[in-house]
Amino acid sequence: MPDSVPALSTRKKIRRFFKEEDGASAIEYAIIAGLIAVTMIGTAKLVGVEITNVFTTIQTALQEVNSSSSDTGSTD
């Protein structure tokens, strides 16, 4: 009857494996962290484009002001 003892311990191990939820929790946290990272990267790209547009607009306006003030020949 020694053959049934290892089988019983294997069954216990299998049951314990399926009852434990530590691995599942770790996977869930990894998925959540991945989704947060993807969202942050996407948001950073969108904000970066908008900031670039704002600075380009400011640069263009400053260049226009600078060129118009030099065209008038004012001596300050």
mmJSON file of the N, C-alpha and C atoms, coordinates in Angstrom:
{"data_MODEL":{"atom_site":{
"group_PDB":["ATOM","ATOM","ATOM","ATOM","ATOM","ATOM","ATOM","ATOM","ATOM","ATOM","ATOM","ATOM","ATOM","ATOM","ATOM","ATOM","ATOM","ATOM","ATOM","ATOM","ATOM","ATOM","ATOM","ATOM","ATOM","ATOM","ATOM","ATOM","ATOM","ATOM","ATOM","ATOM","ATOM","ATOM","ATOM","ATOM","ATOM","ATOM","ATOM","ATOM","ATOM","ATOM","ATOM","ATOM","ATOM","ATOM","ATOM","ATOM","ATOM","ATOM","ATOM","ATOM","ATOM","ATOM","ATOM","ATOM","ATOM","ATOM","ATOM","ATOM","ATOM","ATOM","ATOM","ATOM","ATOM","ATOM","ATOM","ATOM","ATOM","ATOM","ATOM","ATOM","ATOM","ATOM","ATOM","ATOM","ATOM","ATOM","ATOM","ATOM","ATOM","ATOM","ATOM","ATOM","ATOM","ATOM","ATOM","ATOM","ATOM","ATOM","ATOM","ATOM","ATOM","ATOM","ATOM","ATOM","ATOM","ATOM","ATOM","ATOM","ATOM","ATOM","ATOM","ATOM","ATOM","ATOM","ATOM","ATOM","ATOM","ATOM","ATOM","ATOM","ATOM","ATOM","ATOM","ATOM","ATOM","ATOM","ATOM","ATOM","ATOM","ATOM","ATOM","ATOM","ATOM","ATOM","ATOM","ATOM","ATOM","ATOM","ATOM","ATOM","ATOM","ATOM","ATOM","ATOM","ATOM","ATOM","ATOM","ATOM","ATOM","ATOM","ATOM","ATOM","ATOM","ATOM","ATOM","ATOM","ATOM","ATOM","ATOM","ATOM","ATOM","ATOM","ATOM","ATOM","ATOM","ATOM","ATOM","ATOM","ATOM","ATOM","ATOM","ATOM","ATOM","ATOM","ATOM","ATOM","ATOM","ATOM","ATOM","ATOM","ATOM","ATOM","ATOM","ATOM","ATOM","ATOM","ATOM","ATOM","ATOM","ATOM","ATOM","ATOM","ATOM","ATOM","ATOM","ATOM","ATOM","ATOM","ATOM","ATOM","ATOM","ATOM","ATOM","ATOM","ATOM","ATOM","ATOM","ATOM","ATOM","ATOM","ATOM","ATOM","ATOM","ATOM","ATOM","ATOM","ATOM","ATOM","ATOM","ATOM","ATOM","ATOM","ATOM","ATOM","ATOM","ATOM","ATOM","ATOM","ATOM","ATOM","ATOM","ATOM","ATOM","ATOM","ATOM","ATOM"],
"id":[1,2,3,4,5,6,7,8,9,10,11,12,13,14,15,16,17,18,19,20,21,22,23,24,25,26,27,28,29,30,31,32,33,34,35,36,37,38,39,40,41,42,43,44,45,46,47,48,49,50,51,52,53,54,55,56,57,58,59,60,61,62,63,64,65,66,67,68,69,70,71,72,73,74,75,76,77,78,79,80,81,82,83,84,85,86,87,88,89,90,91,92,93,94,95,96,97,98,99,100,101,102,103,104,105,106,107,108,109,110,111,112,113,114,115,116,117,118,119,120,121,122,123,124,125,126,127,128,129,130,131,132,133,134,135,136,137,138,139,140,141,142,143,144,145,146,147,148,149,150,151,152,153,154,155,156,157,158,159,160,161,162,163,164,165,166,167,168,169,170,171,172,173,174,175,176,177,178,179,180,181,182,183,184,185,186,187,188,189,190,191,192,193,194,195,196,197,198,199,200,201,202,203,204,205,206,207,208,209,210,211,212,213,214,215,216,217,218,219,220,221,222,223,224,225,226,227,228],
"type_symbol":["N","C","C","N","C","C","N","C","C","N","C","C","N","C","C","N","C","C","N","C","C","N","C","C","N","C","C","N","C","C","N","C","C","N","C","C","N","C","C","N","C","C","N","C","C","N","C","C","N","C","C","N","C","C","N","C","C","N","C","C","N","C","C","N","C","C","N","C","C","N","C","C","N","C","C","N","C","C","N","C","C","N","C","C","N","C","C","N","C","C","N","C","C","N","C","C","N","C","C","N","C","C","N","C","C","N","C","C","N","C","C","N","C","C","N","C","C","N","C","C","N","C","C","N","C","C","N","C","C","N","C","C","N","C","C","N","C","C","N","C","C","N","C","C","N","C","C","N","C","C","N","C","C","N","C","C","N","C","C","N","C","C","N","C","C","N","C","C","N","C","C","N","C","C","N","C","C","N","C","C","N","C","C","N","C","C","N","C","C","N","C","C","N","C","C","N","C","C","N","C","C","N","C","C","N","C","C","N","C","C","N","C","C","N","C","C","N","C","C","N","C","C","N","C","C","N","C","C"],
"label_atom_id":["N","CA","C","N","CA","C","N","CA","C","N","CA","C","N","CA","C","N","CA","C","N","CA","C","N","CA","C","N","CA","C","N","CA","C","N","CA","C","N","CA","C","N","CA","C","N","CA","C","N","CA","C","N","CA","C","N","CA","C","N","CA","C","N","CA","C","N","CA","C","N","CA","C","N","CA","C","N","CA","C","N","CA","C","N","CA","C","N","CA","C","N","CA","C","N","CA","C","N","CA","C","N","CA","C","N","CA","C","N","CA","C","N","CA","C","N","CA","C","N","CA","C","N","CA","C","N","CA","C","N","CA","C","N","CA","C","N","CA","C","N","CA","C","N","CA","C","N","CA","C","N","CA","C","N","CA","C","N","CA","C","N","CA","C","N","CA","C","N","CA","C","N","CA","C","N","CA","C","N","CA","C","N","CA","C","N","CA","C","N","CA","C","N","CA","C","N","CA","C","N","CA","C","N","CA","C","N","CA","C","N","CA","C","N","CA","C","N","CA","C","N","CA","C","N","CA","C","N","CA","C","N","CA","C","N","CA","C","N","CA","C","N","CA","C","N","CA","C","N","CA","C","N","CA","C","N","CA","C","N","CA","C","N","CA","C"],
"label_alt_id":[null,null,null,null,null,null,null,null,null,null,null,null,null,null,null,null,null,null,null,null,null,null,null,null,null,null,null,null,null,null,null,null,null,null,null,null,null,null,null,null,null,null,null,null,null,null,null,null,null,null,null,null,null,null,null,null,null,null,null,null,null,null,null,null,null,null,null,null,null,null,null,null,null,null,null,null,null,null,null,null,null,null,null,null,null,null,null,null,null,null,null,null,null,null,null,null,null,null,null,null,null,null,null,null,null,null,null,null,null,null,null,null,null,null,null,null,null,null,null,null,null,null,null,null,null,null,null,null,null,null,null,null,null,null,null,null,null,null,null,null,null,null,null,null,null,null,null,null,null,null,null,null,null,null,null,null,null,null,null,null,null,null,null,null,null,null,null,null,null,null,null,null,null,null,null,null,null,null,null,null,null,null,null,null,null,null,null,null,null,null,null,null,null,null,null,null,null,null,null,null,null,null,null,null,null,null,null,null,null,null,null,null,null,null,null,null,null,null,null,null,null,null,null,null,null,null,null,null],
"label_comp_id":["MET","MET","MET","PRO","PRO","PRO","ASP","ASP","ASP","SER","SER","SER","VAL","VAL","VAL","PRO","PRO","PRO","ALA","ALA","ALA","LEU","LEU","LEU","SER","SER","SER","THR","THR","THR","ARG","ARG","ARG","LYS","LYS","LYS","LYS","LYS","LYS","ILE","ILE","ILE","ARG","ARG","ARG","ARG","ARG","ARG","PHE","PHE","PHE","PHE","PHE","PHE","LYS","LYS","LYS","GLU","GLU","GLU","GLU","GLU","GLU","ASP","ASP","ASP","GLY","GLY","GLY","ALA","ALA","ALA","SER","SER","SER","ALA","ALA","ALA","ILE","ILE","ILE","GLU","GLU","GLU","TYR","TYR","TYR","ALA","ALA","ALA","ILE","ILE","ILE","ILE","ILE","ILE","ALA","ALA","ALA","GLY","GLY","GLY","LEU","LEU","LEU","ILE","ILE","ILE","ALA","ALA","ALA","VAL","VAL","VAL","THR","THR","THR","MET","MET","MET","ILE","ILE","ILE","GLY","GLY","GLY","THR","THR","THR","ALA","ALA","ALA","LYS","LYS","LYS","LEU","LEU","LEU","VAL","VAL","VAL","GLY","GLY","GLY","VAL","VAL","VAL","GLU","GLU","GLU","ILE","ILE","ILE","THR","THR","THR","ASN","ASN","ASN","VAL","VAL","VAL","PHE","PHE","PHE","THR","THR","THR","THR","THR","THR","ILE","ILE","ILE","GLN","GLN","GLN","THR","THR","THR","ALA","ALA","ALA","LEU","LEU","LEU","GLN","GLN","GLN","GLU","GLU","GLU","VAL","VAL","VAL","ASN","ASN","ASN","SER","SER","SER","SER","SER","SER","SER","SER","SER","SER","SER","SER","ASP","ASP","ASP","THR","THR","THR","GLY","GLY","GLY","SER","SER","SER","THR","THR","THR","ASP","ASP","ASP"],
"label_asym_id":["A","A","A","A","A","A","A","A","A","A","A","A","A","A","A","A","A","A","A","A","A","A","A","A","A","A","A","A","A","A","A","A","A","A","A","A","A","A","A","A","A","A","A","A","A","A","A","A","A","A","A","A","A","A","A","A","A","A","A","A","A","A","A","A","A","A","A","A","A","A","A","A","A","A","A","A","A","A","A","A","A","A","A","A","A","A","A","A","A","A","A","A","A","A","A","A","A","A","A","A","A","A","A","A","A","A","A","A","A","A","A","A","A","A","A","A","A","A","A","A","A","A","A","A","A","A","A","A","A","A","A","A","A","A","A","A","A","A","A","A","A","A","A","A","A","A","A","A","A","A","A","A","A","A","A","A","A","A","A","A","A","A","A","A","A","A","A","A","A","A","A","A","A","A","A","A","A","A","A","A","A","A","A","A","A","A","A","A","A","A","A","A","A","A","A","A","A","A","A","A","A","A","A","A","A","A","A","A","A","A","A","A","A","A","A","A","A","A","A","A","A","A","A","A","A","A","A","A"],
"label_entity_id":["1","1","1","1","1","1","1","1","1","1","1","1","1","1","1","1","1","1","1","1","1","1","1","1","1","1","1","1","1","1","1","1","1","1","1","1","1","1","1","1","1","1","1","1","1","1","1","1","1","1","1","1","1","1","1","1","1","1","1","1","1","1","1","1","1","1","1","1","1","1","1","1","1","1","1","1","1","1","1","1","1","1","1","1","1","1","1","1","1","1","1","1","1","1","1","1","1","1","1","1","1","1","1","1","1","1","1","1","1","1","1","1","1","1","1","1","1","1","1","1","1","1","1","1","1","1","1","1","1","1","1","1","1","1","1","1","1","1","1","1","1","1","1","1","1","1","1","1","1","1","1","1","1","1","1","1","1","1","1","1","1","1","1","1","1","1","1","1","1","1","1","1","1","1","1","1","1","1","1","1","1","1","1","1","1","1","1","1","1","1","1","1","1","1","1","1","1","1","1","1","1","1","1","1","1","1","1","1","1","1","1","1","1","1","1","1","1","1","1","1","1","1","1","1","1","1","1","1"],
"label_seq_id":[1,1,1,2,2,2,3,3,3,4,4,4,5,5,5,6,6,6,7,7,7,8,8,8,9,9,9,10,10,10,11,11,11,12,12,12,13,13,13,14,14,14,15,15,15,16,16,16,17,17,17,18,18,18,19,19,19,20,20,20,21,21,21,22,22,22,23,23,23,24,24,24,25,25,25,26,26,26,27,27,27,28,28,28,29,29,29,30,30,30,31,31,31,32,32,32,33,33,33,34,34,34,35,35,35,36,36,36,37,37,37,38,38,38,39,39,39,40,40,40,41,41,41,42,42,42,43,43,43,44,44,44,45,45,45,46,46,46,47,47,47,48,48,48,49,49,49,50,50,50,51,51,51,52,52,52,53,53,53,54,54,54,55,55,55,56,56,56,57,57,57,58,58,58,59,59,59,60,60,60,61,61,61,62,62,62,63,63,63,64,64,64,65,65,65,66,66,66,67,67,67,68,68,68,69,69,69,70,70,70,71,71,71,72,72,72,73,73,73,74,74,74,75,75,75,76,76,76],
"pdbx_PDB_ins_code":[null,null,null,null,null,null,null,null,null,null,null,null,null,null,null,null,null,null,null,null,null,null,null,null,null,null,null,null,null,null,null,null,null,null,null,null,null,null,null,null,null,null,null,null,null,null,null,null,null,null,null,null,null,null,null,null,null,null,null,null,null,null,null,null,null,null,null,null,null,null,null,null,null,null,null,null,null,null,null,null,null,null,null,null,null,null,null,null,null,null,null,null,null,null,null,null,null,null,null,null,null,null,null,null,null,null,null,null,null,null,null,null,null,null,null,null,null,null,null,null,null,null,null,null,null,null,null,null,null,null,null,null,null,null,null,null,null,null,null,null,null,null,null,null,null,null,null,null,null,null,null,null,null,null,null,null,null,null,null,null,null,null,null,null,null,null,null,null,null,null,null,null,null,null,null,null,null,null,null,null,null,null,null,null,null,null,null,null,null,null,null,null,null,null,null,null,null,null,null,null,null,null,null,null,null,null,null,null,null,null,null,null,null,null,null,null,null,null,null,null,null,null,null,null,null,null,null,null],
"Cartn_x":[0.787,0.0,0.85,2.134,2.959,2.728,2.157,1.922,0.84,-0.117,-1.208,-0.774,0.255,0.716,1.265,2.129,2.588,1.44,0.479,-0.652,-1.479,-1.643,-2.399,-1.684,-0.382,0.343,0.325,0.321,0.226,-1.137,-2.17,-3.51,-3.588,-2.986,-2.977,-2.236,-1.134,-0.358,-1.156,-1.848,-2.65,-3.794,-4.465,-5.557,-5.025,-3.896,-3.308,-2.92,-2.399,-2.014,-3.209,-4.339,-5.527,-6.242,-6.018,-6.646,-5.864,-4.562,-3.741,-4.025,-4.154,-4.465,-3.368,-2.226,-1.14,-0.652,-0.484,-0.021,-1.029,-2.301,-3.345,-3.368,-3.191,-3.159,-1.973,-0.833,0.363,0.147,-0.478,-0.756,-1.741,-2.752,-3.723,-3.045,-2.176,-1.469,-0.548,0.081,0.954,0.145,-1.033,-1.889,-2.336,-2.732,-3.16,-1.996,-0.814,0.356,0.676,0.546,0.781,-0.213,-1.478,-2.501,-2.266,-1.866,-1.566,-0.382,0.639,1.817,1.447,0.651,0.234,-0.572,-1.455,-2.262,-1.38,-0.411,0.482,1.318,1.807,2.613,1.772,0.561,-0.327,-0.666,-0.935,-1.252,-0.048,1.125,2.342,2.592,2.335,2.518,1.539,0.282,-0.711,-0.383,-0.011,0.333,1.59,2.533,3.767,3.487,2.58,2.209,1.553,0.667,-0.015,0.971,1.911,2.911,3.782,4.153,4.936,4.173,2.879,2.059,2.009,1.876,1.826,3.135,4.269,5.555,5.833,5.384,5.536,4.735,3.519,2.69,3.349,3.89,4.573,5.8,6.566,7.77,7.416,6.385,5.956,5.515,4.741,4.278,5.455,6.42,7.591,8.425,8.547,9.292,8.585,7.256,6.501,6.671,6.609,6.795,8.205,9.182,10.574,10.806,10.266,10.474,9.72,8.549,7.805,8.465,9.081,9.74,11.046,11.729,12.962,12.648,11.49,11.091,10.736,10.255,9.842,11.033,12.188,13.398,13.41,12.686,12.661,13.986,14.422,15.671,15.338,15.353,14.998,16.183],
"Cartn_y":[-1.184,0.0,1.279,1.194,2.388,3.219,2.607,3.341,4.415,4.209,5.165,6.408,6.325,7.466,8.573,8.309,9.382,9.973,9.141,9.642,10.6,10.281,11.142,12.472,12.468,13.712,14.52,13.854,14.548,15.209,14.521,15.114,16.356,16.267,17.418,18.597,18.271,19.327,19.977,19.173,19.702,20.558,20.081,20.867,22.192,22.125,23.329,24.312,23.776,24.623,25.39,24.724,25.378,26.278,26.047,26.896,28.177,28.14,29.325,30.368,31.607,32.687,33.738,33.47,34.448,34.732,33.714,33.886,34.65,34.365,35.058,36.535,36.851,38.253,38.972,38.326,38.938,39.214,38.292,38.487,39.629,39.7,40.796,42.143,42.224,43.471,43.824,42.842,43.097,43.621,43.064,43.539,44.971,45.26,46.622,47.6,47.227,48.1,48.332,47.299,47.447,48.386,48.266,49.159,50.604,50.8,52.153,52.729,51.916,52.383,52.767,51.945,52.245,53.538,53.726,54.946,56.171,56.048,57.178,57.53,56.541,56.801,57.489,56.994,57.614,59.044,59.286,60.638,61.555,61.066,61.875,62.254,61.334,61.642,62.717,62.589,63.595,64.958,64.989,66.252,66.833,65.992,66.459,67.136,66.579,67.179,68.534,68.607,69.873,70.932,70.551,71.503,71.984,71.084,71.467,72.484,72.258,73.2,74.568,74.594,75.864,76.62,75.946,76.627,77.069,76.297,76.696,77.962,78.04,79.235,80.447,80.261,81.353,81.799,80.845,81.168,81.958,81.537,82.232,83.656,83.813,85.145,86.042,85.518,86.313,86.705,85.778,86.098,87.194,87.141,88.173,89.522,89.556,90.802,91.333,90.454,90.853,91.386,90.717,91.175,92.473,92.665,93.904,95.071,94.83,95.921,96.297,95.366,95.688,96.328,96.055,96.66,98.127,98.537,99.93,100.843,100.3,101.108,101.956,101.523,102.299,102.186,103.257,103.257,103.466,102.409,102.482,102.747],
"Cartn_z":[0.0,0.0,0.0,-0.103,-0.151,-1.421,-2.481,-3.717,-3.56,-2.646,-2.495,-1.721,-0.936,-0.147,-1.052,-2.028,-2.909,-3.737,-4.123,-4.893,-4.048,-2.782,-1.885,-1.714,-1.573,-1.403,-2.707,-3.843,-5.125,-5.263,-4.841,-4.884,-3.997,-2.827,-1.925,-2.559,-3.19,-3.844,-4.975,-5.75,-6.852,-6.313,-5.272,-4.673,-4.111,-3.431,-2.864,-3.973,-5.071,-6.2,-6.751,-6.906,-7.464,-6.454,-5.158,-4.146,-3.912,-4.096,-3.856,-4.924,-4.475,-5.405,-5.458,-4.863,-4.871,-6.281,-7.07,-8.447,-9.284,-9.097,-9.85,-9.49,-8.233,-7.809,-8.422,-8.46,-9.044,-10.527,-11.219,-12.644,-12.842,-12.01,-12.114,-11.886,-10.888,-10.634,-11.808,-12.406,-13.555,-14.737,-14.963,-16.054,-15.79,-14.572,-14.219,-14.402,-13.943,-14.087,-15.56,-16.376,-17.813,-18.467,-18.094,-18.652,-18.223,-16.981,-16.509,-17.286,-17.509,-18.245,-19.674,-20.328,-21.705,-21.74,-20.783,-20.708,-20.486,-19.596,-19.317,-20.538,-21.253,-22.447,-23.514,-23.721,-24.703,-24.346,-23.081,-22.625,-22.779,-22.447,-22.572,-24.024,-24.934,-26.355,-26.804,-26.393,-26.784,-26.201,-24.936,-24.287,-24.924,-25.264,-25.905,-27.233,-28.017,-29.3,-29.071,-28.097,-27.802,-27.322,-26.483,-25.994,-27.149,-28.03,-29.205,-30.044,-30.236,-31.001,-30.331,-29.013,-28.295,-28.457,-28.282,-28.405,-29.837,-30.808,-32.204,-32.478,-31.951,-32.111,-31.463,-30.278,-29.577,-30.355,-30.848,-31.613,-32.872,-33.57,-34.785,-34.459,-33.395,-32.997,-32.623,-31.909,-31.526,-32.744,-33.683,-34.901,-35.694,-35.748,-36.459,-35.778,-34.454,-33.714,-33.928,-33.887,-34.063,-35.465,-36.466,-37.836,-38.104,-37.52,-37.733,-37.012,-35.875,-35.16,-35.848,-36.485,-37.197,-38.541,-39.121,-40.395,-40.22,-39.081,-38.866,-38.695,-38.389,-38.255,-37.012,-36.007,-34.772,-34.053,-33.468,-32.699,-31.241,-30.518,-29.089,-28.261],
"occupancy":[1.0,1.0,1.0,1.0,1.0,1.0,1.0,1.0,1.0,1.0,1.0,1.0,1.0,1.0,1.0,1.0,1.0,1.0,1.0,1.0,1.0,1.0,1.0,1.0,1.0,1.0,1.0,1.0,1.0,1.0,1.0,1.0,1.0,1.0,1.0,1.0,1.0,1.0,1.0,1.0,1.0,1.0,1.0,1.0,1.0,1.0,1.0,1.0,1.0,1.0,1.0,1.0,1.0,1.0,1.0,1.0,1.0,1.0,1.0,1.0,1.0,1.0,1.0,1.0,1.0,1.0,1.0,1.0,1.0,1.0,1.0,1.0,1.0,1.0,1.0,1.0,1.0,1.0,1.0,1.0,1.0,1.0,1.0,1.0,1.0,1.0,1.0,1.0,1.0,1.0,1.0,1.0,1.0,1.0,1.0,1.0,1.0,1.0,1.0,1.0,1.0,1.0,1.0,1.0,1.0,1.0,1.0,1.0,1.0,1.0,1.0,1.0,1.0,1.0,1.0,1.0,1.0,1.0,1.0,1.0,1.0,1.0,1.0,1.0,1.0,1.0,1.0,1.0,1.0,1.0,1.0,1.0,1.0,1.0,1.0,1.0,1.0,1.0,1.0,1.0,1.0,1.0,1.0,1.0,1.0,1.0,1.0,1.0,1.0,1.0,1.0,1.0,1.0,1.0,1.0,1.0,1.0,1.0,1.0,1.0,1.0,1.0,1.0,1.0,1.0,1.0,1.0,1.0,1.0,1.0,1.0,1.0,1.0,1.0,1.0,1.0,1.0,1.0,1.0,1.0,1.0,1.0,1.0,1.0,1.0,1.0,1.0,1.0,1.0,1.0,1.0,1.0,1.0,1.0,1.0,1.0,1.0,1.0,1.0,1.0,1.0,1.0,1.0,1.0,1.0,1.0,1.0,1.0,1.0,1.0,1.0,1.0,1.0,1.0,1.0,1.0,1.0,1.0,1.0,1.0,1.0,1.0,1.0,1.0,1.0,1.0,1.0,1.0],
"B_iso_or_equiv":[0.0,0.0,0.0,0.0,0.0,0.0,0.0,0.0,0.0,0.0,0.0,0.0,0.0,0.0,0.0,0.0,0.0,0.0,0.0,0.0,0.0,0.0,0.0,0.0,0.0,0.0,0.0,0.0,0.0,0.0,0.0,0.0,0.0,0.0,0.0,0.0,0.0,0.0,0.0,0.0,0.0,0.0,0.0,0.0,0.0,0.0,0.0,0.0,0.0,0.0,0.0,0.0,0.0,0.0,0.0,0.0,0.0,0.0,0.0,0.0,0.0,0.0,0.0,0.0,0.0,0.0,0.0,0.0,0.0,0.0,0.0,0.0,0.0,0.0,0.0,0.0,0.0,0.0,0.0,0.0,0.0,0.0,0.0,0.0,0.0,0.0,0.0,0.0,0.0,0.0,0.0,0.0,0.0,0.0,0.0,0.0,0.0,0.0,0.0,0.0,0.0,0.0,0.0,0.0,0.0,0.0,0.0,0.0,0.0,0.0,0.0,0.0,0.0,0.0,0.0,0.0,0.0,0.0,0.0,0.0,0.0,0.0,0.0,0.0,0.0,0.0,0.0,0.0,0.0,0.0,0.0,0.0,0.0,0.0,0.0,0.0,0.0,0.0,0.0,0.0,0.0,0.0,0.0,0.0,0.0,0.0,0.0,0.0,0.0,0.0,0.0,0.0,0.0,0.0,0.0,0.0,0.0,0.0,0.0,0.0,0.0,0.0,0.0,0.0,0.0,0.0,0.0,0.0,0.0,0.0,0.0,0.0,0.0,0.0,0.0,0.0,0.0,0.0,0.0,0.0,0.0,0.0,0.0,0.0,0.0,0.0,0.0,0.0,0.0,0.0,0.0,0.0,0.0,0.0,0.0,0.0,0.0,0.0,0.0,0.0,0.0,0.0,0.0,0.0,0.0,0.0,0.0,0.0,0.0,0.0,0.0,0.0,0.0,0.0,0.0,0.0,0.0,0.0,0.0,0.0,0.0,0.0,0.0,0.0,0.0,0.0,0.0,0.0],
"pdbx_formal_charge":[null,null,null,null,null,null,null,null,null,null,null,null,null,null,null,null,null,null,null,null,null,null,null,null,null,null,null,null,null,null,null,null,null,null,null,null,null,null,null,null,null,null,null,null,null,null,null,null,null,null,null,null,null,null,null,null,null,null,null,null,null,null,null,null,null,null,null,null,null,null,null,null,null,null,null,null,null,null,null,null,null,null,null,null,null,null,null,null,null,null,null,null,null,null,null,null,null,null,null,null,null,null,null,null,null,null,null,null,null,null,null,null,null,null,null,null,null,null,null,null,null,null,null,null,null,null,null,null,null,null,null,null,null,null,null,null,null,null,null,null,null,null,null,null,null,null,null,null,null,null,null,null,null,null,null,null,null,null,null,null,null,null,null,null,null,null,null,null,null,null,null,null,null,null,null,null,null,null,null,null,null,null,null,null,null,null,null,null,null,null,null,null,null,null,null,null,null,null,null,null,null,null,null,null,null,null,null,null,null,null,null,null,null,null,null,null,null,null,null,null,null,null,null,null,null,null,null,null],
"auth_seq_id":[1,1,1,2,2,2,3,3,3,4,4,4,5,5,5,6,6,6,7,7,7,8,8,8,9,9,9,10,10,10,11,11,11,12,12,12,13,13,13,14,14,14,15,15,15,16,16,16,17,17,17,18,18,18,19,19,19,20,20,20,21,21,21,22,22,22,23,23,23,24,24,24,25,25,25,26,26,26,27,27,27,28,28,28,29,29,29,30,30,30,31,31,31,32,32,32,33,33,33,34,34,34,35,35,35,36,36,36,37,37,37,38,38,38,39,39,39,40,40,40,41,41,41,42,42,42,43,43,43,44,44,44,45,45,45,46,46,46,47,47,47,48,48,48,49,49,49,50,50,50,51,51,51,52,52,52,53,53,53,54,54,54,55,55,55,56,56,56,57,57,57,58,58,58,59,59,59,60,60,60,61,61,61,62,62,62,63,63,63,64,64,64,65,65,65,66,66,66,67,67,67,68,68,68,69,69,69,70,70,70,71,71,71,72,72,72,73,73,73,74,74,74,75,75,75,76,76,76],
"auth_comp_id":["MET","MET","MET","PRO","PRO","PRO","ASP","ASP","ASP","SER","SER","SER","VAL","VAL","VAL","PRO","PRO","PRO","ALA","ALA","ALA","LEU","LEU","LEU","SER","SER","SER","THR","THR","THR","ARG","ARG","ARG","LYS","LYS","LYS","LYS","LYS","LYS","ILE","ILE","ILE","ARG","ARG","ARG","ARG","ARG","ARG","PHE","PHE","PHE","PHE","PHE","PHE","LYS","LYS","LYS","GLU","GLU","GLU","GLU","GLU","GLU","ASP","ASP","ASP","GLY","GLY","GLY","ALA","ALA","ALA","SER","SER","SER","ALA","ALA","ALA","ILE","ILE","ILE","GLU","GLU","GLU","TYR","TYR","TYR","ALA","ALA","ALA","ILE","ILE","ILE","ILE","ILE","ILE","ALA","ALA","ALA","GLY","GLY","GLY","LEU","LEU","LEU","ILE","ILE","ILE","ALA","ALA","ALA","VAL","VAL","VAL","THR","THR","THR","MET","MET","MET","ILE","ILE","ILE","GLY","GLY","GLY","THR","THR","THR","ALA","ALA","ALA","LYS","LYS","LYS","LEU","LEU","LEU","VAL","VAL","VAL","GLY","GLY","GLY","VAL","VAL","VAL","GLU","GLU","GLU","ILE","ILE","ILE","THR","THR","THR","ASN","ASN","ASN","VAL","VAL","VAL","PHE","PHE","PHE","THR","THR","THR","THR","THR","THR","ILE","ILE","ILE","GLN","GLN","GLN","THR","THR","THR","ALA","ALA","ALA","LEU","LEU","LEU","GLN","GLN","GLN","GLU","GLU","GLU","VAL","VAL","VAL","ASN","ASN","ASN","SER","SER","SER","SER","SER","SER","SER","SER","SER","SER","SER","SER","ASP","ASP","ASP","THR","THR","THR","GLY","GLY","GLY","SER","SER","SER","THR","THR","THR","ASP","ASP","ASP"],
"auth_asym_id":["A","A","A","A","A","A","A","A","A","A","A","A","A","A","A","A","A","A","A","A","A","A","A","A","A","A","A","A","A","A","A","A","A","A","A","A","A","A","A","A","A","A","A","A","A","A","A","A","A","A","A","A","A","A","A","A","A","A","A","A","A","A","A","A","A","A","A","A","A","A","A","A","A","A","A","A","A","A","A","A","A","A","A","A","A","A","A","A","A","A","A","A","A","A","A","A","A","A","A","A","A","A","A","A","A","A","A","A","A","A","A","A","A","A","A","A","A","A","A","A","A","A","A","A","A","A","A","A","A","A","A","A","A","A","A","A","A","A","A","A","A","A","A","A","A","A","A","A","A","A","A","A","A","A","A","A","A","A","A","A","A","A","A","A","A","A","A","A","A","A","A","A","A","A","A","A","A","A","A","A","A","A","A","A","A","A","A","A","A","A","A","A","A","A","A","A","A","A","A","A","A","A","A","A","A","A","A","A","A","A","A","A","A","A","A","A","A","A","A","A","A","A","A","A","A","A","A","A"],
"auth_atom_id":["N","CA","C","N","CA","C","N","CA","C","N","CA","C","N","CA","C","N","CA","C","N","CA","C","N","CA","C","N","CA","C","N","CA","C","N","CA","C","N","CA","C","N","CA","C","N","CA","C","N","CA","C","N","CA","C","N","CA","C","N","CA","C","N","CA","C","N","CA","C","N","CA","C","N","CA","C","N","CA","C","N","CA","C","N","CA","C","N","CA","C","N","CA","C","N","CA","C","N","CA","C","N","CA","C","N","CA","C","N","CA","C","N","CA","C","N","CA","C","N","CA","C","N","CA","C","N","CA","C","N","CA","C","N","CA","C","N","CA","C","N","CA","C","N","CA","C","N","CA","C","N","CA","C","N","CA","C","N","CA","C","N","CA","C","N","CA","C","N","CA","C","N","CA","C","N","CA","C","N","CA","C","N","CA","C","N","CA","C","N","CA","C","N","CA","C","N","CA","C","N","CA","C","N","CA","C","N","CA","C","N","CA","C","N","CA","C","N","CA","C","N","CA","C","N","CA","C","N","CA","C","N","CA","C","N","CA","C","N","CA","C","N","CA","C","N","CA","C","N","CA","C","N","CA","C","N","CA","C","N","CA","C","N","CA","C"],
"pdbx_PDB_model_num":[1,1,1,1,1,1,1,1,1,1,1,1,1,1,1,1,1,1,1,1,1,1,1,1,1,1,1,1,1,1,1,1,1,1,1,1,1,1,1,1,1,1,1,1,1,1,1,1,1,1,1,1,1,1,1,1,1,1,1,1,1,1,1,1,1,1,1,1,1,1,1,1,1,1,1,1,1,1,1,1,1,1,1,1,1,1,1,1,1,1,1,1,1,1,1,1,1,1,1,1,1,1,1,1,1,1,1,1,1,1,1,1,1,1,1,1,1,1,1,1,1,1,1,1,1,1,1,1,1,1,1,1,1,1,1,1,1,1,1,1,1,1,1,1,1,1,1,1,1,1,1,1,1,1,1,1,1,1,1,1,1,1,1,1,1,1,1,1,1,1,1,1,1,1,1,1,1,1,1,1,1,1,1,1,1,1,1,1,1,1,1,1,1,1,1,1,1,1,1,1,1,1,1,1,1,1,1,1,1,1,1,1,1,1,1,1,1,1,1,1,1,1,1,1,1,1,1,1]
}}}
